[in-house]
Amino acid sequence: TIWMDGRVHPPDIAPHTWMGFSTGRWDGDVLTVSTTHIKQGWIRRNGLPQSDQATLTEHFIRHGNYMTHVSVLTDPVYLTEPLVKSEDFTYVIQNGANWLYPCEEVEEIAGRPRGAVPNYLPGKNPFVNEFAGKYHVPVAAALGGAETMYPEYEKKLKEDGK
């Protein structure tokens, strides 16, 4: 639900949900949606943790049969700068075709007891170097912050001799 009636977001102590609490407003032809009160989870695509302090600002911009979606995720716990993503959509007439598929629950990790949460003490995670090894990147680049996303970081690695 995106509340468009100008209501304020709940106080910080209000329950957090998987979808959060969203309010929207029109800025000209752009729909801007602000979401707070999101449960702790994971940022899709790269698996980075996301705290319950994360906020999401989205902009939906329509250009004829195209729509651009820009999202800006801020998280003071796990992100050193906002994570900005954009994607474009094309309007397609489906003539009643259904794109939905039935969902089924599957056990993703066989043998794990229900409710078990994998965890490792600091310095004891045997998988900490797995990504770096698989993609042949320095561990510092795999575990680094926002600076590792930019082309300038490659120059820094070369200067450091890595």
Secondary structure, 3 states (H helix, E strand, C coil): CEECCCCCCCCCCCCCECCCEEEEEEECCEEEEEEECECCEECCCCCCEECCCCEEEEEEEEECCEEEEEEEEECCCCCCCCEEEEEEEECCCCCCCCCCCCCCCCCCCCCCCCCCCCCCCCCCCCCCCHHHHHHCCCHHHHHCCHHHHCCHHHHHHHHCCC
